[in-house]
Amino acid sequence: MTFDSAKQQAPTVGNHPKSRADLFISFSLLALQGFGGVLAVVQRELVEKKKWLTREEFLEDWAVAQILPGPNVVNLSLMIGDRYFGFAGALAALAGMLTFPLVIVLALAALLGGVSDAPAVQGALRGMGAVAAGLITATGFKLIGALKGNPMGLPVCWGVAVVSFVAIAWLRLPLVSVLLGVGSLASLWANRQLGRARETRVAQ
């Protein structure tokens, strides 16, 4: 799926942002909750609370955001903003994602620059890192159910996930190599399965 097809895909859920201001406020609140592991927050806010996306749509959009250059959630905010309100909506969503976190980071940098090497600060950062990892893992388990309808088939999806995990976590392969290698193979298999499904529908 390309960026253009992702942003033009008609949402299948009834809820949607009411205005550009709604986009800005929603993504501002989302960004202020994303301490270290924003994926969990994005999924909960956009899918479970606001219902702007279904789980399946979220997975598809997140996959596109993942392979585009730049932070994943920033790419996702641009896609959602553009989908509903065009270029102005994309800017509103992007401003919501960046404005308040930028102010907070600059303020913290000014306040804590002199104590960043303190053992207590280092321990706090390590603790937050563990929490972030737990949030991302929990979100992954929550999204597994959306793979049941994936055209690749659930066993293949699991296989791709395991191979990607082993390649990145254990073999320490570059992310670009994994995306180009495993991602290309998965895309080819998905296109093949979609082609078979189309042929079956035509035959019927």
C-alpha positions in Angstrom: 0.0 0.0 0.0 1.3 3.4 -0.9 1.0 6.6 1.0 -1.6 8.0 -1.5 -3.7 4.9 -1.2 -3.5 4.9 2.5 -4.6 8.6 2.9 -7.4 8.2 0.3 -8.9 5.1 1.8 -12.4 5.8 3.0 -12.7 5.2 6.7 -15.1 2.4 7.6 -16.0 3.8 11.1 -18.6 6.4 11.8 -16.6 8.7 14.0 -14.2 11.2 12.6 -12.5 14.5 13.6 -15.0 17.3 13.6 -12.6 20.1 12.6 -8.9 21.0 12.3 -9.1 22.3 15.8 -10.3 18.9 16.9 -7.3 17.3 15.2 -4.9 19.7 16.9 -6.3 19.2 20.3 -6.6 15.4 20.0 -3.1 14.9 18.8 -1.8 17.4 21.4 -3.4 15.3 24.2 -2.1 12.2 22.5 1.5 13.5 22.3 1.4 14.6 26.0 0.6 11.0 27.0 3.3 9.3 24.9 6.2 9.0 27.4 8.6 6.7 25.6 6.1 4.3 24.0 3.6 6.3 22.0 2.3 3.3 20.0 0.2 2.1 23.0 -1.3 5.5 23.4 -2.0 6.0 19.7 -3.8 2.7 19.4 -5.9 3.3 22.5 -6.9 6.9 21.7 -7.6 6.5 17.9 -9.1 3.0 17.9 -10.6 2.3 21.2 -11.7 5.8 22.4 -12.3 8.1 19.5 -12.9 5.2 17.0 -11.5 7.2 14.1 -10.0 3.9 12.8 -10.8 0.2 13.1 -8.0 -2.1 14.3 -7.5 -3.3 10.7 -7.3 0.3 9.4 -4.9 1.2 12.2 -2.6 -1.7 11.3 -2.6 -0.8 7.7 -1.9 2.9 8.3 0.7 2.1 11.0 2.5 -0.2 8.5 2.7 2.7 6.0 3.9 5.1 8.7 6.5 2.6 9.8 8.2 2.4 6.4 8.1 6.1 5.6 11.1 8.3 6.7 10.6 10.0 10.0 8.9 9.2 13.3 6.0 6.7 12.9 3.4 8.6 14.9 4.2 11.9 13.1 3.7 10.1 9.7 0.4 8.7 11.0 -0.8 12.1 12.2 -0.1 13.6 8.8 -2.0 10.8 7.0 -5.1 11.1 9.2 -5.1 14.9 9.1 -4.8 14.9 5.3 -7.5 12.2 4.9 -10.1 14.3 6.6 -9.1 18.0 6.0 -6.4 17.9 3.3 -3.2 19.8 3.6 -4.5 22.1 6.3 -5.6 19.0 8.4 -2.2 17.5 8.0 -0.6 20.6 9.3 -3.1 20.8 12.2 -2.4 17.2 13.3 1.4 17.7 12.9 1.3 20.9 15.0 -0.6 19.0 17.7 2.0 16.3 17.8 5.0 18.6 18.0 4.1 21.9 19.7 3.7 21.0 23.4 6.2 18.1 23.5 8.8 20.6 22.0 8.1 23.1 24.7 8.3 20.5 27.4 11.5 19.0 26.1 13.2 22.4 25.9 12.1 23.2 29.4 13.3 19.9 30.8 16.6 20.2 28.9 17.1 23.6 30.6 16.2 22.4 34.0 17.8 19.0 34.1 20.9 19.5 31.9 23.1 19.7 35.0 21.8 16.6 36.7 21.5 14.2 33.7 24.4 12.1 35.0 23.0 11.7 38.5 22.3 8.0 39.5 18.7 8.8 40.4 18.0 10.3 37.0 19.7 7.4 35.2 17.6 5.0 37.2 14.4 6.8 36.4 15.2 6.7 32.7 15.9 3.0 32.8 12.6 2.4 34.6 10.7 4.4 32.0 12.4 2.5 29.3 11.1 -0.8 30.8 7.6 0.6 31.0 7.7 1.8 27.4 8.8 -1.7 26.3 5.9 -3.2 28.2 3.4 -0.8 26.7 4.5 -1.6 23.2 4.4 -5.4 23.8 0.9 -5.1 25.3 -0.4 -3.2 22.3 1.1 -5.7 20.0 -0.9 -8.5 21.7 -4.1 -6.4 21.5 -3.7 -6.0 17.8 -3.1 -9.6 17.0 -6.8 -10.2 16.6 -6.9 -7.9 13.6 -4.5 -10.3 11.7 -7.2 -13.0 11.4 -8.6 -11.3 8.3 -5.3 -10.5 6.8 -5.0 -11.8 3.2 -1.6 -13.4 3.9 -3.2 -15.8 6.4 -2.5 -15.9 10.1 0.3 -18.5 10.0 2.2 -16.5 7.5 1.7 -13.3 9.5 3.1 -15.0 12.6 6.0 -16.3 10.5 6.8 -12.8 9.2 6.6 -11.4 12.8 8.9 -14.0 14.2 11.5 -13.7 11.4 11.4 -9.9 11.8 11.9 -10.1 15.5 14.8 -12.6 15.2 16.5 -10.5 12.5 16.3 -7.2 14.5 16.5 -8.3 18.2 18.9 -11.3 17.9 20.8 -10.9 14.7 21.0 -7.1 15.0 20.3 -6.6 11.3 19.7 -3.0 10.1 16.0 -2.1 10.0 16.3 -1.1 6.4 17.5 -4.5 5.4 14.7 -6.2 7.2 12.1 -3.9 5.7 13.5 -4.5 2.2 14.0 -8.2 2.6 11.2 -9.6 4.8 8.8 -6.7 3.9 9.2 -7.3 0.1 8.6 -11.0 0.5 5.5 -10.4 2.6 4.2 -7.8 0.1 4.7 -10.3 -2.8 2.8 -13.0 -0.9 0.0 -10.6 0.0 -0.4 -9.5 -3.6 -0.5 -13.2 -4.7 -3.2 -14.0 -2.2 -5.2 -11.0 -3.1 -5.0 -12.0 -6.8 -6.2 -15.4 -6.0 -9.1 -14.0 -4.1 -10.1 -11.7 -7.0 -9.9 -14.7 -9.4 -12.2 -16.7 -7.1 -14.8 -13.9 -6.9 -14.7 -13.5 -10.7 -15.1 -17.2 -11.2 -18.2 -17.2 -8.9 
